[in-house]
Amino acid sequence: MTPRAPHRFFSPTYAAARAGFLDAVRRLGVAPESHVHPFARGAQDEALAMDAALVGDPHGASLLVVTSATHGVEGFCGSGCQRALLDDEDLLRRAAAGNVAILLVHAVNPYGFSHLRRANEDNVDPNRNFVDFAAPRALNEAYAGIHALLVPDDWPPTEANRVALAARETEMGTPAFRALVTSGQAVQPAGLFYSGTQPTWSNVTLRDIVRRYGRGRERIGWIDVHTGLGPSGHGEKIFAGRNDPAELARARAWYGADVMSYYDGGSASAEVKGPITGCVYDQCPDAEPTSIALEYGTRPMEDVLGAIRGDHWLQAHPDAPAAKREAIKRAMREAFYVDTEEWRGMVLGQARAAFLQAVMALSVAPSRH
């Protein structure tokens, strides 16, 4: 990794990021696999795909999974981290020496990446969609009572809307309010953090990739790169496994005592219902999983939530004037990607530390024949 030029790993568009990722993979002599979306197209009418590449032993005991663009627009950051990893000769050498294979999945939600949305082509939040749809589940019905305030008739919001929304947050308390809004809901298809009613294309495709590359492994580490929460440039390590003390302890043994858990209220994130990392239990039932989300701060929370609200307003008003559309899209990009060398450098330094910690924790001595 070259900290003097972090910008070279980051791209201004989904299409450029995808091309850069595929080029980096091929330079290592690895053949990527591409899963082209069957019907959705990009903002410039480009093809959309979830691309995957395995570096290392396809049958070894240990696997590190690194995913990007689960929340599409967050892919500017995640793609940069993945491309830097592919350029990191020392890290790749250490992984090979420890018999650790690395699976990179680029753009879990390519539609959102290209169109500058967190949600996918059906307004579903992919990181709330990995639930058991056949089992009874909480729908977060209380969300319906606040949806009209979050996505009002007019944008930007009126002063009356701002006052009413602030009053609801004060009434509930900020932690409860944010949990209501962000944990996931299945009652309003046009709403924020919508979980959907069935597995999405991203869900089905990612499960297939994880199953094929993860079955037979003894240990699987998973780092899912996100942005939008916390102090700008700080990468919070958020435990992304089941509410299991042993799993949390293992994550902290790998990454340090500053691994935060939303199960005990210690994270900047509310508890997530249906994260993508949850599929490892079904697809690789014999493996020991250790999963975290690496969440980089960008802007103040009110700006980030405001950008998401504006994006959902725009979805409900496709005939909005071009200037308003551009302003909303610009706000989304800026809410989830800080376009400065300082921020990119902070991102890559912390990403390398996490990747290295995972590789060392997963490493095993080579077998002797």
C-alpha positions as CSV (number, residue, x, y, z in Angstrom):
1,M,0.0,0.0,0.0
2,T,1.3,3.5,-0.8
3,P,0.1,6.0,1.7
4,R,1.7,8.9,-0.2
5,A,-0.9,8.5,-3.0
6,P,-4.1,7.1,-1.6
7,H,-6.2,8.8,-4.3
8,R,-5.0,6.3,-6.9
9,F,-7.1,3.5,-5.3
10,F,-10.4,5.5,-5.4
11,S,-12.6,6.3,-8.3
12,P,-15.2,9.0,-9.1
13,T,-17.9,6.6,-10.4
14,Y,-19.1,3.1,-10.0
15,A,-18.0,2.2,-13.6
16,A,-14.4,3.5,-13.0
17,A,-14.2,1.7,-9.6
18,R,-15.3,-1.6,-11.2
19,A,-12.8,-1.3,-14.0
20,G,-10.0,-0.5,-11.5
21,F,-11.0,-3.5,-9.3
22,L,-11.0,-5.9,-12.2
23,D,-7.7,-4.6,-13.5
24,A,-6.1,-5.0,-10.1
25,V,-7.4,-8.5,-9.8
26,R,-6.1,-9.5,-13.2
27,R,-2.7,-8.0,-12.5
28,L,-2.3,-10.6,-9.8
29,G,-3.1,-13.4,-12.3
30,V,-6.5,-14.0,-10.8
31,A,-9.6,-14.6,-12.9
32,P,-12.5,-12.6,-11.5
33,E,-16.1,-13.8,-11.7
34,S,-18.8,-11.3,-12.6
35,H,-22.5,-11.6,-11.8
36,V,-24.3,-9.1,-14.1
37,H,-27.6,-7.8,-12.8
38,P,-30.4,-9.3,-14.9
39,F,-32.4,-6.1,-15.4
40,A,-31.1,-3.0,-13.6
41,R,-28.8,-0.6,-15.3
42,G,-26.5,2.1,-14.1
43,A,-26.9,5.8,-13.9
44,Q,-25.1,6.1,-17.3
45,D,-26.9,3.0,-18.6
46,E,-23.8,0.9,-17.9
47,A,-24.0,-2.8,-16.9
48,L,-24.1,-3.5,-13.2
49,A,-22.4,-6.4,-11.6
50,M,-21.3,-7.9,-8.4
51,D,-17.7,-9.0,-9.0
52,A,-15.8,-11.5,-6.9
53,A,-12.1,-12.6,-6.8
54,L,-10.4,-15.2,-4.7
55,V,-6.7,-14.7,-3.9
56,G,-5.1,-17.8,-2.4
57,D,-5.9,-21.4,-1.8
58,P,-9.5,-22.3,-2.9
59,H,-9.6,-25.2,-0.4
60,G,-7.6,-23.9,2.6
61,A,-8.9,-23.9,6.2
62,S,-9.0,-20.1,6.5
63,L,-10.9,-17.4,4.5
64,L,-11.0,-13.7,4.8
65,V,-14.1,-12.1,3.1
66,V,-14.0,-8.4,2.3
67,T,-17.1,-6.8,0.9
68,S,-17.8,-3.3,-0.4
69,A,-20.9,-1.2,-1.5
70,T,-23.4,-3.2,0.6
71,H,-24.9,0.3,0.8
72,G,-24.2,1.3,-2.7
73,V,-23.0,4.9,-2.4
74,E,-20.6,3.7,0.4
75,G,-18.7,1.8,-2.3
76,F,-16.4,4.7,-3.1
77,C,-14.7,4.0,0.2
78,G,-15.0,0.2,0.2
79,S,-13.8,-0.2,-3.4
80,G,-10.7,1.9,-2.6
81,C,-9.9,-0.3,0.4
82,Q,-10.2,-3.5,-1.7
83,R,-8.0,-2.1,-4.5
84,A,-5.4,-1.0,-2.0
85,L,-5.4,-4.5,-0.5
86,L,-4.8,-6.0,-3.9
87,D,-1.8,-3.7,-4.3
88,D,-0.3,-4.6,-0.9
89,E,2.4,-7.1,-1.6
90,D,3.4,-7.5,2.0
91,L,-0.1,-8.2,3.2
92,L,-0.7,-10.7,0.4
93,R,2.6,-12.4,1.2
94,R,1.7,-12.7,4.8
95,A,-1.7,-14.2,3.8
96,A,-0.1,-16.7,1.6
97,A,2.4,-17.7,4.3
98,G,-0.4,-18.2,6.7
99,N,-2.6,-20.2,4.3
100,V,-5.2,-17.5,4.3
101,A,-7.3,-17.1,1.2
102,I,-8.9,-13.7,0.6
103,L,-12.3,-13.3,-1.1
104,L,-13.1,-9.9,-2.3
105,V,-16.7,-9.1,-3.3
106,H,-16.9,-5.8,-5.1
107,A,-20.2,-3.9,-5.1
108,V,-22.7,-6.0,-3.3
109,N,-25.2,-3.4,-4.3
110,P,-24.0,-2.1,-7.7
111,Y,-27.3,-0.2,-8.4
112,G,-26.9,1.9,-5.3
113,F,-23.2,2.5,-6.1
114,S,-23.9,3.8,-9.6
115,H,-27.1,5.8,-8.7
116,L,-25.7,7.2,-5.5
117,R,-28.2,5.5,-3.2
118,R,-27.8,3.3,-0.1
119,A,-30.9,1.3,-1.2
120,N,-31.1,-1.1,-4.2
121,E,-33.2,-1.0,-7.3
122,D,-36.3,-1.9,-5.3
123,N,-35.6,0.6,-2.5
124,V,-34.5,-2.3,-0.3
125,D,-31.6,-1.8,2.2
126,P,-29.4,-4.9,1.5
127,N,-28.1,-4.8,5.0
128,R,-31.6,-5.3,6.4
129,N,-32.6,-8.0,3.8
130,F,-30.7,-11.0,5.1
131,V,-33.5,-12.3,7.3
132,D,-35.5,-15.5,7.4
133,F,-38.6,-14.5,5.4
134,A,-40.3,-17.8,6.2
135,A,-40.2,-17.1,10.0
136,P,-42.3,-14.6,12.0
137,R,-40.3,-11.4,12.4
138,A,-40.6,-8.0,13.8
139,L,-41.8,-5.5,11.2
140,N,-41.0,-2.3,13.2
141,E,-44.6,-1.2,12.8
142,A,-43.9,2.0,14.7
143,Y,-41.9,3.3,11.7
144,A,-45.2,3.9,9.9
145,G,-46.0,6.7,12.4
146,I,-42.9,8.7,11.6
147,H,-42.5,8.0,7.9
148,A,-44.4,11.2,6.7
149,L,-42.1,13.3,8.8
150,L,-39.0,11.6,7.5
151,V,-40.1,11.8,3.8
152,P,-42.3,15.0,3.7
153,D,-44.2,16.3,0.8
154,D,-41.8,19.2,0.3
155,W,-38.0,19.2,0.0
156,P,-36.0,20.8,1.5
157,P,-38.1,20.2,4.7
158,T,-40.1,23.1,6.0
159,E,-39.4,24.6,9.4
160,A,-42.6,23.0,10.7
161,N,-41.3,19.6,9.6
162,R,-37.9,20.2,11.3
163,V,-39.6,21.2,14.6
164,A,-42.0,18.2,14.5
165,L,-39.2,15.7,13.8
166,A,-37.0,17.2,16.6
167,A,-39.9,17.0,19.0
168,R,-40.4,13.3,18.2
169,E,-36.7,12.7,18.8
170,T,-36.8,14.6,22.1
171,E,-39.9,12.7,23.2
172,M,-38.4,9.3,22.4
173,G,-34.8,10.0,23.3
174,T,-32.1,10.0,20.6
175,P,-31.0,6.3,21.0
176,A,-34.6,5.0,20.7
177,F,-35.4,7.4,17.9
178,R,-32.4,6.4,15.8
179,A,-33.1,2.7,16.4
180,L,-36.7,3.2,15.2
181,V,-35.5,4.9,12.1
182,T,-32.4,2.8,11.2
183,S,-32.7,-0.7,12.5
184,G,-34.9,-1.8,9.6
185,Q,-38.6,-1.8,8.8
186,A,-41.0,-3.8,6.6
187,V,-44.1,-1.7,6.7
188,Q,-43.3,1.1,4.3
189,P,-41.8,0.1,0.9
190,A,-41.0,3.7,0.1
191,G,-39.4,4.3,3.5
192,L,-35.9,4.4,4.9
193,F,-34.0,1.2,5.8
194,Y,-36.7,-1.0,4.1
195,S,-35.9,-4.7,4.5
196,G,-38.2,-6.0,1.7
197,T,-40.5,-9.0,1.6
198,Q,-38.2,-11.5,-0.1
199,P,-34.5,-12.0,-0.8
200,T,-33.1,-9.5,-3.3
201,W,-30.8,-10.2,-6.2
202,S,-27.9,-9.1,-4.1
203,N,-28.9,-11.5,-1.3
204,V,-29.2,-14.5,-3.6
205,T,-26.0,-13.7,-5.5
206,L,-23.9,-13.1,-2.4
207,R,-25.2,-16.2,-0.7
208,D,-24.1,-18.2,-3.7
209,I,-20.6,-16.7,-3.7
210,V,-20.1,-17.2,0.1
211,R,-21.4,-20.7,-0.1
212,R,-19.1,-21.8,-3.0
213,Y,-15.9,-20.2,-1.6
214,G,-16.7,-20.7,2.1
215,R,-17.9,-24.3,2.4
216,G,-15.3,-26.6,3.8
217,R,-13.4,-23.8,5.6
218,E,-12.8,-24.1,9.3
219,R,-12.5,-20.3,10.0
220,I,-14.0,-17.4,8.2
221,G,-13.3,-13.7,8.9
222,W,-15.5,-11.1,7.3
223,I,-14.9,-7.4,7.1
224,D,-17.8,-5.4,5.5
225,V,-16.7,-1.8,4.7
226,H,-19.2,1.0,5.4
227,T,-19.3,4.8,5.8
228,G,-21.5,7.4,7.4
229,L,-21.4,7.0,11.1
230,G,-19.0,8.4,13.7
231,P,-16.3,11.1,13.7
232,S,-14.9,11.9,10.2
233,G,-12.2,9.5,9.2
234,H,-12.5,7.2,12.2
235,G,-13.1,3.6,11.4
236,E,-15.3,2.1,14.1
237,K,-15.0,-1.7,14.3
238,I,-18.5,-2.9,14.8
239,F,-19.2,-6.5,15.8
240,A,-21.3,-8.0,13.0
241,G,-22.0,-11.5,14.3
242,R,-24.7,-13.0,16.4
243,N,-25.4,-11.9,19.9
244,D,-23.0,-14.5,21.2
245,P,-20.4,-13.5,23.9
246,A,-17.9,-16.0,22.6
247,E,-18.0,-14.5,19.1
248,L,-17.7,-11.0,20.4
249,A,-14.7,-12.1,22.6
250,R,-13.1,-13.6,19.5
251,A,-13.6,-10.4,17.5
252,R,-12.0,-8.4,20.3
253,A,-9.1,-10.9,20.5
254,W,-8.5,-10.3,16.8
255,Y,-9.0,-6.6,16.5
256,G,-8.7,-5.2,20.0
257,A,-10.9,-4.1,22.9
258,D,-12.3,-1.2,20.8
259,V,-14.6,-3.6,18.8
260,M,-18.0,-2.1,19.5
261,S,-21.2,-4.0,19.8
262,Y,-24.7,-2.6,19.2
263,Y,-26.1,-5.4,21.3
264,D,-24.9,-3.6,24.4
265,G,-25.4,-0.1,23.1
266,G,-21.7,0.6,22.7
267,S,-21.7,1.2,18.9
268,A,-22.5,4.3,16.9
269,S,-24.9,2.0,15.0
270,A,-28.3,0.9,16.2
271,E,-28.8,-2.9,16.2
272,V,-29.0,-4.0,12.6
273,K,-31.8,-6.5,11.7
274,G,-30.7,-8.7,8.7
275,P,-27.1,-7.8,8.0
276,I,-25.3,-9.5,5.1
277,T,-22.7,-11.1,7.3
278,G,-25.5,-13.2,8.8
279,C,-25.6,-15.4,5.7
280,V,-22.4,-17.1,6.8
281,Y,-24.2,-19.2,9.4
282,D,-26.5,-20.7,6.8
283,Q,-24.1,-21.0,3.9
284,C,-21.0,-22.2,5.8
285,P,-22.5,-23.9,8.9
286,D,-19.3,-25.7,9.9
287,A,-17.1,-22.7,9.9
288,E,-16.2,-20.6,12.9
289,P,-17.2,-17.0,11.8
290,T,-15.7,-13.7,13.0
291,S,-17.4,-10.7,11.4
292,I,-17.1,-7.0,11.8
293,A,-18.3,-3.9,9.9
294,L,-15.6,-1.3,9.4
295,E,-17.6,1.9,9.6
296,Y,-15.9,5.2,8.6
297,G,-17.2,8.5,9.8
298,T,-17.9,11.2,7.2
299,R,-20.3,14.1,8.2
300,P,-22.4,14.9,11.3
301,M,-25.3,12.5,11.8
302,E,-27.9,15.1,11.0
303,D,-26.3,15.7,7.6
304,V,-26.1,12.0,6.8
305,L,-29.7,11.3,7.8
306,G,-30.8,14.5,5.9
307,A,-29.1,13.2,2.7
308,I,-30.9,9.8,3.1
309,R,-34.2,11.5,3.6
310,G,-33.7,13.7,0.5
311,D,-32.8,10.7,-1.6
312,H,-36.0,8.9,-0.6
313,W,-38.0,12.1,-1.3
314,L,-36.4,12.1,-4.8
315,Q,-37.5,8.5,-5.4
316,A,-41.0,9.6,-4.7
317,H,-40.7,12.6,-7.0
318,P,-38.9,11.4,-10.1
319,D,-40.0,14.5,-12.0
320,A,-38.2,16.9,-9.6
321,P,-36.3,19.7,-11.3
322,A,-32.8,18.9,-12.5
323,A,-31.2,21.4,-10.1
324,K,-32.9,19.8,-7.1
325,R,-32.0,16.3,-8.3
326,E,-28.4,17.3,-8.6
327,A,-28.3,18.9,-5.2
328,I,-29.8,15.7,-3.6
329,K,-27.3,13.4,-5.4
330,R,-24.4,15.7,-4.4
331,A,-25.5,15.6,-0.8
332,M,-25.7,11.8,-0.9
333,R,-22.1,11.5,-2.3
334,E,-20.7,14.0,0.2
335,A,-22.6,12.2,3.1
336,F,-20.8,8.9,2.4
337,Y,-17.5,9.9,0.9
338,V,-15.1,12.7,1.9
339,D,-13.2,13.6,-1.2
340,T,-9.9,14.6,0.5
341,E,-6.5,13.0,0.6
342,E,-6.5,13.3,4.4
343,W,-9.7,11.3,4.7
344,R,-8.6,8.7,2.2
345,G,-5.3,8.3,3.9
346,M,-7.0,7.7,7.3
347,V,-9.3,5.2,5.7
348,L,-6.5,3.2,4.1
349,G,-4.3,3.2,7.2
350,Q,-7.0,1.8,9.4
351,A,-8.2,-0.7,6.7
352,R,-4.7,-2.1,6.4
353,A,-4.5,-2.6,10.1
354,A,-7.8,-4.4,10.2
355,F,-6.9,-6.6,7.2
356,L,-3.5,-7.4,8.7
357,Q,-5.1,-8.3,12.1
358,A,-7.6,-10.6,10.4
359,V,-4.9,-12.3,8.3
360,M,-2.7,-12.9,11.4
361,A,-5.6,-14.3,13.4
362,L,-6.6,-16.6,10.6
363,S,-3.1,-17.8,9.8
364,V,-2.1,-21.4,10.4
365,A,1.2,-23.2,10.0
366,P,1.7,-24.9,6.6
367,S,1.1,-28.6,6.6
368,R,4.1,-30.9,6.3
369,H,3.9,-33.8,3.9
